[in-house]
Amino acid sequence: MTRVKTKICGLNDAAAVQAAATNGADYIGFVFFPPSPRAVTPEQAAQLARDVPDSVTIVGLFVDPDDDLIRAVLDGVPLGLIQLHGKETPERVQAIRERFGIPVMKALRVADPSDIEAARLYEPVADMLLFDAKPPATLENALPGGNGLVFDWRMLKGANFPVPWMLAGGLDKNNVTQAVTISGALIVDTSSGVEVEPGVKDLAAIAAFLETVQGLEQ
Ligand SMILES: O=C(O)c1ccccc1NCC(=O)[C@H](O)[C@H](O)COP(=O)(O)O
């Protein structure tokens, strides 16, 4: 049996970073996408990263970034993983991975089974995959991710990928056990589900989410 791991994404203040780290998060994410209510600058992230223990992997979340932005972040933040949450092609994922020498996780937005199949294109070039919900076209002001929306976890049941993958999209302490059971996920990621409002993390909810997942094995 393997312990299910966790990522808390969209952290933008020291108290939330502390809550995630001390309660056992395996990964924490900083969002480098200015339109997001959770966005941090490279300078803010560098400051926040100082309090992160080595046992926690720092993830930099980007949306169709240019190389200059990634480099600016890496100048001050010891990223262990680059999360690409835009429309990056497999070629672009490969280029980023080779240029920066850091593991890359490609996020895929899922609405139907063909979106899961599309992940196959990234298997040769990504170190990890992440499945998040695709927002409906009717949702106003939708972000590329972090919308707190779930998708049908059954689409992932029995899926076999040659690289590790994370389940994301609308997870919280109330639904994560079912999400893990149905999807078979070994790593879960949340942002909206541990917030009081977009961009404002709830410290008690972070602790409760992590405590819930710590009881899960697959
Ligand atoms: O969080 C954002 O603001 C964001 C902006 C642009 C692309 C992705 C974004 N977030 C992704 C995540 O926070 C997580 O990786 C994940 O998708 C969880 O999202 P949530 O549904 O909010 O739990």
The ligand as a Tripos MOL2 file, in Angstrom:
@<TRIPOS>MOLECULE
LIG
   23    23     1     0     0
SMALL
NO_CHARGES

@<TRIPOS>ATOM
      1 O1         -5.2190   28.6640   -9.1510 O.co2     1 LIG1
      2 C1         -5.1940   29.4220  -10.1080 C.2       1 LIG1
      3 O2         -5.5250   30.6110   -9.9920 O.co2     1 LIG1
      4 C2         -4.7720   28.9120  -11.4500 C.ar      1 LIG1
      5 C3         -4.6520   29.8030  -12.4840 C.ar      1 LIG1
      6 C4         -4.2840   29.3610  -13.7260 C.ar      1 LIG1
      7 C5         -4.0370   28.0300  -13.9530 C.ar      1 LIG1
      8 C6         -4.1620   27.1140  -12.9130 C.ar      1 LIG1
      9 C7         -4.5270   27.5540  -11.6650 C.ar      1 LIG1
     10 N1         -4.6640   26.6850  -10.6190 N.pl3     1 LIG1
     11 C8         -4.4840   25.2830  -10.6830 C.3       1 LIG1
     12 C9         -4.4190   24.7250   -9.3260 C.2       1 LIG1
     13 O3         -4.4370   25.4030   -8.3570 O.2       1 LIG1
     14 C10        -4.2930   23.3000   -9.0990 C.3       1 LIG1
     15 O4         -3.2250   22.7630   -9.8020 O.3       1 LIG1
     16 C11        -5.5430   22.5490   -9.3120 C.3       1 LIG1
     17 O5         -5.9760   22.6710  -10.5950 O.3       1 LIG1
     18 C12        -6.5600   22.7430   -8.2440 C.3       1 LIG1
     19 O6         -7.5320   23.6460   -8.4910 O.3       1 LIG1
     20 P1         -8.8690   23.7580   -7.6050 P.3       1 LIG1
     21 O7         -9.9880   23.2840   -8.4540 O.co2     1 LIG1
     22 O8         -8.9740   25.1940   -7.2820 O.co2     1 LIG1
     23 O9         -8.6970   22.9390   -6.3750 O.co2     1 LIG1
@<TRIPOS>BOND
     1     1     2 2
     2     2     3 1
     3     2     4 1
     4     4     5 ar
     5     4     9 ar
     6     5     6 ar
     7     6     7 ar
     8     7     8 ar
     9     8     9 ar
    10     9    10 1
    11    10    11 1
    12    11    12 1
    13    12    13 2
    14    12    14 1
    15    14    15 1
    16    14    16 1
    17    16    17 1
    18    16    18 1
    19    18    19 1
    20    19    20 1
    21    20    21 2
    22    20    22 1
    23    20    23 1
@<TRIPOS>SUBSTRUCTURE
     1 LIG1         1 GROUP 0 **** ****
